[in-house]
Amino acid sequence: MRQMETFLGILIPFLGTTLGSSCVFFMKNTFSDLIQRSLAGFAAGVMVAASIWSLLIPAIEQSESMGKLSFLPAFIGFWSGVLFLLLLDRLIPHLHVGSEQAEGPKSKLGRTTMMMLAVTLHNIPEGMAVGVVYAGFLSGNTQITAASALALSLGIAIQNFPEGAIISMPLRAEGEKKSKAFLGGVISGVVEPIGAVLTIVAAQFVIPALPYLLSFAAGAMLYVVVEELIPEMSQGRHSNLGTVFFAVGFSVMMALDVALG
């Protein structure tokens, strides 16, 4: 039963990306700048709330036996996640949506490939977050229930829907066929269930390190928020929409986690 719940749970975020990518078949034009900023703000809000309620707080609670040093595993894991994403950011050439300048090492890769790599980088910590929470659920950890793991999966899936559209629509605008643009969006999300499965497998061997893994995923997710999503929601002509939708995403994820957790 737990195995089936876990299997379905790690597929839910990928389903969100796939459904979002399918927008390329129904929409003629790319999203306006205001809509893109709103979606980036919403995704950022979901990821910040998930990092706090689904990852960092459980990591600290599971280390209560350390007394005043119960923050230490979360602190170490958080910084490990930040540095891991910083390393990937430096090693992998990628191009953020709406940007003209690629990041990472110089490369002869095309614009569409580097745009896909940017979203794939973004999805790695999300897959890890889902995987580590379900690893705790599978291990019988009383502080991680099926409902709380499902809350995280649903929250990630909700913000993956616009994310899938955000990658497939610009790929179409770059001249790709609709089918190829859809496939590009889907492929960018494949890393999530793969990352989740690998994290679950790794966690089975290091269950005592679960607080470190939870906070590692949180650090990686917050790196993505600050490095990618906040600039996206703030670029161009000033608008408060990105901030408002950040608050919407944050409150939706907070409500999901508390209500289901």
C-alpha positions as CSV (number, residue, x, y, z in Angstrom):
1,M,0.0,0.0,0.0
2,R,2.8,2.5,1.0
3,Q,4.7,1.6,-2.2
4,M,1.7,2.3,-4.4
5,E,1.0,5.6,-2.6
6,T,4.6,6.5,-3.1
7,F,4.6,5.6,-6.8
8,L,1.5,7.7,-7.5
9,G,2.9,10.5,-5.3
10,I,6.1,10.9,-7.3
11,L,4.2,10.9,-10.6
12,I,1.8,13.7,-9.6
13,P,4.3,16.6,-10.1
14,F,5.3,15.1,-13.5
15,L,1.6,15.0,-14.5
16,G,1.4,18.7,-13.7
17,T,4.3,19.5,-16.0
18,T,2.9,17.3,-18.8
19,L,-0.5,19.0,-18.6
20,G,1.1,22.4,-18.6
21,S,3.2,21.6,-21.6
22,S,0.1,20.5,-23.5
23,C,-1.0,24.2,-23.6
24,V,1.1,24.6,-26.7
25,F,-1.6,22.7,-28.6
26,F,-4.5,24.9,-27.5
27,M,-2.9,28.4,-27.3
28,K,-1.8,30.4,-30.3
29,N,0.4,33.0,-28.6
30,T,3.0,33.0,-25.9
31,F,2.1,34.3,-22.5
32,S,2.3,38.0,-22.0
33,D,5.1,39.4,-19.7
34,L,2.6,40.1,-17.0
35,I,1.3,36.5,-17.1
36,Q,4.8,35.0,-17.1
37,R,5.7,37.2,-14.1
38,S,2.6,36.1,-12.3
39,L,3.3,32.5,-12.9
40,A,6.9,32.8,-11.8
41,G,5.7,34.6,-8.6
42,F,3.2,31.8,-7.9
43,A,5.8,29.1,-8.4
44,A,8.2,30.9,-6.1
45,G,5.6,31.2,-3.4
46,V,4.8,27.5,-3.6
47,M,8.4,26.5,-3.4
48,V,9.2,28.8,-0.4
49,A,6.2,27.5,1.6
50,A,7.1,23.9,0.7
51,S,10.7,24.5,1.8
52,I,9.5,25.7,5.2
53,W,6.6,23.5,6.1
54,S,7.4,20.3,4.2
55,L,11.1,20.2,4.6
56,L,12.9,22.5,7.1
57,I,10.4,22.3,9.9
58,P,10.2,18.4,9.7
59,A,14.0,18.4,9.6
60,I,14.3,20.4,12.8
61,E,11.6,18.4,14.5
62,Q,13.3,15.1,13.7
63,S,16.5,16.4,15.4
64,E,14.9,17.5,18.7
65,S,17.0,14.9,20.6
66,M,20.0,17.2,19.9
67,G,18.5,19.9,22.2
68,K,19.7,23.4,21.5
69,L,21.7,22.0,18.5
70,S,18.6,20.6,16.8
71,F,19.0,23.3,14.1
72,L,22.4,21.9,13.1
73,P,21.3,19.1,10.6
74,A,18.9,21.5,9.0
75,F,21.7,24.2,8.8
76,I,24.2,21.8,7.3
77,G,21.8,20.2,4.9
78,F,20.4,23.6,3.8
79,W,23.8,25.0,2.9
80,S,24.8,21.7,1.2
81,G,21.7,22.1,-1.1
82,V,22.5,25.7,-1.9
83,L,26.1,24.9,-2.8
84,F,25.1,21.8,-4.9
85,L,22.8,24.0,-7.0
86,L,25.4,26.7,-7.3
87,L,27.8,24.0,-8.6
88,L,25.3,22.8,-11.2
89,D,24.6,26.4,-12.1
90,R,28.3,26.9,-12.9
91,L,28.8,23.6,-14.7
92,I,25.8,23.4,-16.9
93,P,25.1,25.8,-19.8
94,H,21.6,27.1,-19.6
95,L,19.3,30.0,-20.7
96,H,16.5,31.3,-18.6
97,V,13.2,32.1,-20.2
98,G,13.1,35.8,-21.1
99,S,16.9,36.2,-20.9
100,E,19.2,36.8,-23.8
101,Q,22.4,35.8,-22.1
102,A,23.3,32.2,-21.3
103,E,24.8,31.2,-18.0
104,G,27.4,28.6,-17.2
105,P,30.3,27.6,-19.4
106,K,30.4,28.7,-23.0
107,S,28.6,26.2,-25.2
108,K,27.5,25.7,-28.8
109,L,24.2,24.4,-27.7
110,G,21.1,26.0,-29.3
111,R,18.8,28.4,-27.5
112,T,16.0,25.9,-27.1
113,T,18.3,23.2,-25.7
114,M,19.7,25.7,-23.1
115,M,16.2,26.8,-22.2
116,M,15.2,23.2,-21.5
117,L,18.4,22.7,-19.4
118,A,17.4,25.8,-17.3
119,V,14.0,24.3,-16.4
120,T,15.6,20.9,-15.9
121,L,18.0,22.5,-13.3
122,H,15.0,24.1,-11.7
123,N,13.2,20.7,-11.5
124,I,16.0,18.7,-9.8
125,P,15.4,20.1,-6.3
126,E,11.7,19.6,-6.7
127,G,12.1,15.9,-7.5
128,M,14.5,15.6,-4.6
129,A,12.0,17.2,-2.2
130,V,9.2,14.9,-3.2
131,G,11.6,11.9,-3.0
132,V,13.0,12.6,0.4
133,V,9.5,13.2,1.9
134,Y,8.3,9.9,0.5
135,A,11.5,8.2,1.7
136,G,10.5,9.4,5.2
137,F,7.0,8.1,4.7
138,L,8.3,4.7,3.5
139,S,10.6,4.4,6.5
140,G,7.7,4.7,8.9
141,N,8.7,8.1,10.2
142,T,5.7,9.2,12.3
143,Q,6.3,12.9,11.5
144,I,5.8,12.3,7.8
145,T,2.3,11.0,6.9
146,A,0.9,9.9,3.5
147,A,-1.3,13.1,3.6
148,S,1.7,15.4,4.2
149,A,3.7,13.8,1.4
150,L,0.7,14.1,-0.9
151,A,0.3,17.8,0.1
152,L,3.9,18.4,-1.2
153,S,3.3,16.5,-4.4
154,L,0.1,18.4,-5.1
155,G,1.7,21.7,-4.4
156,I,4.6,21.0,-6.7
157,A,2.2,19.7,-9.4
158,I,0.1,22.9,-9.2
159,Q,3.1,25.1,-9.8
160,N,4.5,22.7,-12.4
161,F,1.4,23.3,-14.6
162,P,2.3,26.9,-15.5
163,E,5.9,25.9,-15.5
164,G,5.3,23.3,-18.3
165,A,3.5,26.0,-20.3
166,I,6.3,28.5,-19.6
167,I,8.8,26.2,-21.3
168,S,6.7,24.7,-24.2
169,M,5.2,28.1,-25.3
170,P,8.6,29.9,-25.7
171,L,10.0,26.8,-27.5
172,R,7.1,27.1,-30.0
173,A,7.8,30.8,-30.3
174,E,11.4,29.9,-31.1
175,G,10.2,28.1,-34.2
176,E,9.8,24.5,-32.9
177,K,6.9,22.4,-34.0
178,K,4.1,22.0,-31.5
179,S,4.8,18.4,-30.9
180,K,8.5,19.1,-30.3
181,A,7.8,22.0,-28.0
182,F,5.4,19.8,-26.0
183,L,8.0,17.1,-25.8
184,G,10.6,19.6,-24.7
185,G,8.3,20.6,-21.8
186,V,7.7,17.0,-20.9
187,I,11.4,16.1,-21.0
188,S,12.3,19.0,-18.7
189,G,9.9,17.5,-16.1
190,V,11.2,13.9,-16.4
191,V,14.0,14.7,-14.1
192,E,11.5,15.1,-11.2
193,P,10.3,11.5,-10.9
194,I,13.9,10.2,-11.7
195,G,15.3,12.5,-9.0
196,A,12.6,11.4,-6.6
197,V,13.3,7.7,-7.1
198,L,17.1,8.1,-6.8
199,T,16.6,10.1,-3.6
200,I,14.2,7.4,-2.1
201,V,16.8,4.7,-3.0
202,A,19.6,6.7,-1.4
203,A,17.6,7.5,1.7
204,Q,16.9,3.9,2.4
205,F,20.6,3.4,3.1
206,V,21.0,6.6,5.2
207,I,17.6,6.9,7.1
208,P,19.4,8.6,10.1
209,A,20.5,11.3,7.6
210,L,16.8,12.2,6.7
211,P,16.9,15.6,8.4
212,Y,20.0,16.5,6.3
213,L,18.3,15.3,3.1
214,L,15.1,17.2,3.9
215,S,17.0,20.5,4.4
216,F,19.3,19.7,1.5
217,A,16.2,19.7,-0.8
218,A,15.0,22.9,0.9
219,G,18.3,24.7,0.2
220,A,18.3,23.6,-3.4
221,M,14.7,24.8,-3.9
222,L,15.3,28.2,-2.3
223,Y,18.4,28.7,-4.4
224,V,16.2,28.2,-7.5
225,V,13.7,30.7,-6.1
226,V,16.2,33.5,-5.5
227,E,18.4,32.8,-8.5
228,E,15.7,32.3,-11.1
229,L,12.1,32.9,-10.1
230,I,12.4,36.2,-8.2
231,P,14.4,37.8,-11.1
232,E,11.8,36.5,-13.6
233,M,8.8,37.9,-11.6
234,S,10.6,41.3,-11.2
235,Q,12.0,41.9,-14.7
236,G,10.7,44.4,-17.2
237,R,8.2,47.2,-16.4
238,H,7.4,47.5,-12.7
239,S,4.3,45.5,-11.6
240,N,3.1,44.2,-8.3
241,L,1.5,41.1,-9.9
242,G,4.5,38.9,-9.3
243,T,4.5,39.8,-5.6
244,V,0.8,39.2,-5.3
245,F,1.0,35.8,-7.0
246,F,4.0,34.9,-4.8
247,A,1.7,35.5,-1.8
248,V,-1.1,33.4,-3.5
249,G,1.3,30.5,-4.2
250,F,2.7,30.7,-0.6
251,S,-0.7,30.6,1.0
252,V,-2.0,27.8,-1.2
253,M,1.0,25.6,-0.4
254,M,0.8,26.5,3.3
255,A,-2.9,25.6,3.4
256,L,-2.3,22.3,1.6
257,D,0.5,21.3,4.0
258,V,-1.4,22.2,7.2
259,A,-4.7,20.9,6.1
260,L,-3.4,17.6,4.7
261,G,-0.4,17.2,6.9
